[in-house]
């Protein structure tokens, strides 16, 4: 026999639970009313049940019936009464076996990723490194891929030139005058024009080199000046001044100029002295030994570049 001790004010709830279990297992029909449940499942009187006459009674399950009694005798001989007897302790059943461990719960959802932290302050810039040594300038080799074009037959380079000399002894008649130097003999010429014995013009504009060689003889401590004139105007900074050391001694004057010339320009070499005894002597050739003549003046005029101005 099984004994269930409950508070009688909850008796109906307990009865209802027990009834539902019995109903699901044994009676596959429609639910009972309260009076039908009392009549079918217990030996209690419904009128007394409704009047709460069974409050504080003990429920007893005997077979398929539920009964209520004021006191019952347990299998060990002890008597237990209802809750109306406040001096009677409740009977506690034996502790049941430990139930099986429940199924492990599902893993929780991963939390939302946290907000990215604020970026730290940038570190200080490091010191600049030392400057490296300058590299060596490469030496450019010669380009051997393209050679110079060959010159067509019977075609000459357009480079004007000319050599002119004087076979005269040139003098100074007055110390207050300037004289145009004489070149009465043309040795060789190409595209250089000579007007008279002193004036020259080029056929092609460009940069020209003028080379002069003069023999001069004069009195001690006297001077001779030699310079260029272009279109009847002295060329600035073109003068060379020579002072004679010993009277009667011949002196060599050698000068070189570079001048921009157009085809319309005319040039000549001028000289002057502070003594009328100054001469530019011409020496004839000799035969013993054989020596060629010595011109009083020799001029070479040649083009050396294009006028890029």
C-alpha positions as CSV (number, residue, x, y, z in Angstrom):
1,X,0.0,0.0,0.0
2,X,1.3,3.4,-0.9
3,X,0.6,6.4,1.3
4,X,0.7,10.1,0.2
5,X,0.5,12.8,2.8
6,X,-0.6,16.2,1.5
7,X,-2.3,19.3,2.7
8,X,-6.1,18.8,2.3
9,X,-6.5,22.2,0.8
10,X,-4.5,20.9,-2.2
11,X,-6.2,17.6,-2.3
12,X,-8.2,18.4,-5.4
13,X,-5.2,19.3,-7.4
14,X,-3.4,16.0,-6.4
15,X,-6.6,14.0,-7.2
16,X,-6.8,15.7,-10.5
17,X,-3.2,14.9,-11.5
18,X,-3.6,11.2,-10.4
19,X,-6.9,11.0,-12.3
20,X,-5.4,12.4,-15.5
21,X,-2.6,9.8,-15.3
22,X,-5.0,6.9,-14.8
23,X,-7.2,8.3,-17.5
24,X,-4.5,8.5,-20.1
25,X,-3.4,4.9,-19.3
26,X,-6.7,3.1,-18.7
27,X,-9.7,5.0,-20.0
28,X,-9.6,6.2,-23.6
29,X,-12.8,8.2,-23.4
30,X,-14.0,11.8,-22.8
31,X,-12.9,13.5,-19.5
32,X,-15.0,13.1,-16.3
33,X,-16.7,15.8,-14.4
34,X,-15.6,16.3,-10.8
35,X,-18.5,14.2,-9.4
36,X,-17.8,11.5,-11.9
37,X,-14.1,11.5,-11.1
38,X,-14.9,11.2,-7.4
39,X,-17.3,8.4,-8.0
40,X,-15.1,6.4,-10.4
41,X,-11.7,6.8,-8.8
42,X,-12.3,7.2,-5.0
43,X,-14.6,5.9,-2.3
44,X,-15.2,9.4,-1.1
45,X,-18.6,11.1,-0.9
46,X,-18.8,14.0,-3.4
47,X,-21.2,16.0,-1.1
48,X,-18.7,15.7,1.8
49,X,-15.8,16.5,-0.6
50,X,-17.6,19.6,-1.9
51,X,-18.3,20.6,1.8
52,X,-14.5,20.2,2.5
53,X,-15.2,17.6,5.1
54,X,-12.0,15.8,4.0
55,X,-9.7,18.7,4.7
56,X,-6.5,17.6,6.6
57,X,-7.2,14.0,5.8
58,X,-4.5,11.6,4.5
59,X,-4.9,10.3,0.9
60,X,-4.3,6.6,0.6
61,X,-4.0,4.7,-2.7
62,X,-5.3,1.2,-2.4
63,X,-5.2,-0.7,-5.6
64,X,-7.1,1.4,-8.1
65,X,-9.0,3.4,-5.5
66,X,-8.1,6.6,-3.7
67,X,-9.4,6.8,-0.1
68,X,-9.1,9.4,2.7
69,X,-8.7,8.6,6.3
70,X,-8.1,10.5,9.5
71,X,-5.2,8.1,10.6
72,X,-3.5,5.2,9.0
73,X,-1.2,2.4,10.2
74,X,2.1,2.1,8.3
75,X,3.9,-1.2,7.6
76,X,6.3,-0.6,10.4
77,X,3.4,-0.4,12.9
78,X,3.5,3.4,13.3
79,X,0.3,5.4,13.1
80,X,0.1,8.7,11.2
81,X,-2.8,11.1,11.5
82,X,-3.8,14.1,9.4
83,X,-2.8,17.7,9.6
84,X,-5.4,18.5,12.2
85,X,-3.0,16.9,14.7
86,X,-0.3,19.5,14.9
87,X,1.8,17.4,17.2
88,X,2.4,14.7,14.6
89,X,5.4,15.1,12.2
90,X,5.2,14.5,8.6
91,X,6.6,11.2,7.3
92,X,9.5,11.7,4.9
93,X,10.0,9.0,2.4
94,X,13.4,7.5,1.7
95,X,15.8,9.4,-0.6
96,X,15.6,8.1,-4.1
97,X,18.5,7.2,-6.3
98,X,20.4,9.9,-8.1
99,X,19.0,10.5,-11.5
100,X,21.0,10.3,-14.7
101,X,22.9,13.4,-15.7
102,X,20.9,15.5,-18.1
103,X,21.8,16.1,-21.7
104,X,24.4,18.8,-22.1
105,X,22.9,22.0,-23.2
106,X,23.5,23.5,-26.6
107,X,26.5,25.9,-27.0
108,X,25.5,29.5,-26.6
109,X,25.6,31.9,-29.5
110,X,29.0,33.6,-30.0
111,X,28.9,37.1,-28.6
112,X,29.1,40.1,-30.9
113,X,32.7,41.3,-31.7
114,X,33.7,44.2,-29.7
115,X,34.3,47.7,-31.2
116,X,37.9,48.2,-32.4
117,X,40.0,50.2,-30.0
118,X,41.2,53.7,-30.8
119,X,44.4,53.8,-32.8
120,X,47.4,54.7,-30.7
121,X,49.4,57.9,-31.2
122,X,52.0,57.7,-34.0
123,X,55.6,57.5,-32.8
124,X,58.1,60.2,-33.4
125,X,60.0,60.4,-36.7
126,X,63.5,59.0,-36.6
127,X,66.5,61.1,-37.5
128,X,67.4,61.5,-41.2
129,X,70.2,59.2,-42.3
130,X,73.5,60.5,-43.5
131,X,73.7,61.5,-47.2
132,X,75.3,59.0,-49.4
133,X,78.4,59.7,-51.4
134,X,77.9,61.1,-54.9
135,X,78.2,58.5,-57.6
136,X,80.8,58.7,-60.3
137,X,79.8,60.4,-63.5
138,X,79.7,57.7,-66.2
139,X,82.1,58.1,-69.1
140,X,80.2,57.9,-72.4
141,X,81.7,55.5,-74.9
142,X,82.0,56.1,-78.5
143,X,79.0,55.2,-80.6
144,X,80.1,52.7,-83.2
145,X,76.7,52.0,-84.6
146,X,76.4,54.7,-87.2
147,X,79.5,55.8,-89.1
148,X,79.9,59.1,-90.9
149,X,78.3,59.3,-94.3
150,X,80.8,59.1,-97.1
151,X,81.6,62.1,-99.2
152,X,80.1,62.1,-102.7
153,X,82.6,62.2,-105.5
154,X,83.7,65.6,-106.9
155,X,82.1,67.4,-103.9
156,X,84.3,69.6,-101.6
157,X,83.7,70.7,-98.1
158,X,82.4,74.3,-97.9
159,X,85.2,75.7,-95.7
160,X,86.5,79.1,-97.0
161,X,90.2,79.8,-96.4
162,X,93.0,81.9,-97.8
163,X,96.7,82.8,-97.3
164,X,98.0,86.2,-98.3
165,X,101.6,87.7,-98.0
166,X,103.4,91.0,-98.7
167,X,106.5,91.2,-100.8
168,X,107.0,94.9,-100.0
169,X,108.8,96.7,-97.2
170,X,106.1,98.7,-95.5
171,X,107.0,102.0,-93.8
172,X,105.5,104.7,-91.5
173,X,105.4,108.1,-93.2
174,X,103.7,109.9,-90.3
175,X,103.3,109.1,-86.6
176,X,99.8,110.7,-86.7
177,X,98.3,108.3,-89.2
178,X,97.3,104.6,-89.3
179,X,98.1,102.4,-92.3
180,X,96.4,99.4,-93.8
181,X,98.8,96.5,-93.9
182,X,99.7,95.3,-97.4
183,X,99.1,91.8,-98.7
184,X,99.9,92.1,-102.4
185,X,100.4,88.4,-103.1
186,X,97.7,85.7,-102.8
187,X,99.2,82.3,-102.0
188,X,96.1,80.2,-101.8
189,X,92.4,81.0,-101.5
190,X,88.9,79.5,-101.5
191,X,85.7,81.6,-101.1
192,X,87.7,84.6,-99.7
193,X,87.5,87.8,-101.7
194,X,90.4,90.4,-101.7
195,X,89.7,94.0,-102.6
196,X,93.0,95.8,-103.5
197,X,95.9,94.7,-101.4
198,X,94.4,95.3,-97.9
199,X,90.6,94.6,-97.8
200,X,89.1,91.1,-97.4
201,X,85.5,89.7,-97.4
202,X,84.1,86.2,-96.9
203,X,81.5,84.5,-99.1
204,X,80.0,82.4,-96.3
205,X,79.0,83.8,-92.9
206,X,80.5,82.2,-89.8
207,X,83.3,82.2,-87.3
208,X,86.7,82.9,-88.8
209,X,90.2,82.7,-87.4
210,X,92.7,85.3,-88.5
211,X,96.4,84.5,-88.0
212,X,99.1,87.3,-88.6
213,X,102.8,87.1,-88.7
214,X,104.8,90.4,-89.1
215,X,108.5,91.3,-89.1
216,X,109.1,94.8,-87.5
217,X,112.2,96.9,-87.1
218,X,112.4,100.2,-85.2
219,X,114.3,102.5,-82.9
220,X,115.1,101.7,-79.3
221,X,112.2,102.5,-76.9
222,X,109.8,103.2,-79.8
223,X,106.6,101.3,-80.4
224,X,104.4,99.7,-83.1
225,X,100.7,98.9,-82.7
226,X,98.8,96.3,-84.8
227,X,95.0,95.8,-84.7
228,X,91.9,94.7,-86.6
229,X,89.4,96.9,-88.4
230,X,85.9,95.7,-89.5
231,X,83.8,97.9,-91.9
232,X,86.2,100.8,-91.2
233,X,85.6,100.5,-87.5
234,X,88.3,99.4,-85.0
235,X,87.5,96.0,-83.4
236,X,87.5,96.4,-79.7
237,X,90.4,94.9,-77.7
238,X,92.2,93.7,-80.8
239,X,95.4,95.8,-80.6
240,X,98.9,94.4,-79.9
241,X,101.7,96.8,-78.9
242,X,105.4,96.1,-79.3
243,X,108.3,98.1,-77.8
244,X,111.6,97.9,-79.7
245,X,114.6,97.1,-77.5
246,X,117.6,97.5,-79.7
247,X,117.6,99.8,-82.7
248,X,117.9,97.9,-86.0
249,X,116.9,94.5,-84.6
250,X,114.1,92.7,-86.3
251,X,111.2,91.6,-84.2
252,X,108.5,89.0,-84.9
253,X,104.9,89.9,-84.1
254,X,102.5,86.9,-84.1
255,X,98.8,87.4,-83.4
256,X,95.6,85.3,-83.7
257,X,92.0,86.6,-83.7
258,X,88.6,84.9,-84.0
259,X,85.8,87.0,-85.5
260,X,82.2,86.6,-86.5
261,X,81.9,87.6,-90.2
262,X,79.0,88.1,-92.6
263,X,79.3,88.0,-96.3
264,X,78.8,91.8,-96.4
265,X,81.6,92.5,-93.9
266,X,85.0,93.8,-94.9
267,X,88.1,93.5,-92.7
268,X,91.7,94.8,-92.9
269,X,94.7,94.8,-90.6
270,X,96.0,98.3,-89.4
271,X,99.3,99.4,-88.0
272,X,100.8,102.6,-86.6
273,X,104.1,103.7,-84.9
274,X,105.3,106.6,-82.8
275,X,108.5,106.8,-84.9
276,X,108.8,107.3,-88.7
277,X,111.8,105.1,-88.7
278,X,109.7,102.0,-88.0
279,X,109.5,99.6,-91.0
280,X,108.1,96.2,-91.9
281,X,111.0,94.8,-94.0
282,X,110.7,92.3,-96.8
283,X,113.8,90.1,-97.4
284,X,114.3,88.6,-100.8
285,X,115.4,85.0,-101.1
286,X,119.1,84.1,-101.0
287,X,121.0,81.5,-103.0
288,X,124.0,80.6,-100.7
289,X,122.6,78.9,-98.9
290,X,119.2,78.8,-100.6
291,X,116.7,80.6,-98.4
292,X,113.2,81.5,-99.5
293,X,112.0,85.1,-99.2
294,X,110.8,86.5,-95.9
295,X,107.5,88.4,-96.4
296,X,107.0,91.5,-94.4
297,X,103.5,90.3,-93.4
298,X,101.7,86.9,-93.7
299,X,98.0,86.5,-93.0
300,X,95.9,83.3,-93.0
301,X,92.1,83.6,-92.9
302,X,89.9,80.5,-92.5
303,X,86.4,79.5,-91.4
304,X,86.3,77.5,-88.2
305,X,82.6,77.3,-87.3
306,X,79.1,78.4,-87.9
307,X,77.7,81.7,-86.6
308,X,75.1,80.5,-84.0
309,X,74.0,84.0,-82.9
